[in-house]
Amino acid sequence: MISSYLFAFGLTVLFEVPIVVAAGGRGRRLAIDALLANLMTHPVAWLAVVGGHLSFVPTEALVVAAEAVAYRAVSGFTTPRAIALSSLANGVTILLSLVL
């Protein structure tokens, strides 16, 4: 289970951080913010879904919201921009999870 979690987290970071940086256009600092946002949300989301506490869709909606709050509060994006960044990055990893 730990190896599958680490694989999932690694793929999430591998895809989401560059997407957020490219779309947000703020370089290294934003990469760190995106990594920290994923460190905040990914373990909780994993435990929620694997533990059967929440299904995938509501969990992902909460992840998008939490990461948008982080991009707004920490990275200083406007609320619509923060939501767009979070939705884009998480949308890609959601699609990736359906393929893998």
Beta strands, then each sheet from edge to edge (+ up, - down):
end
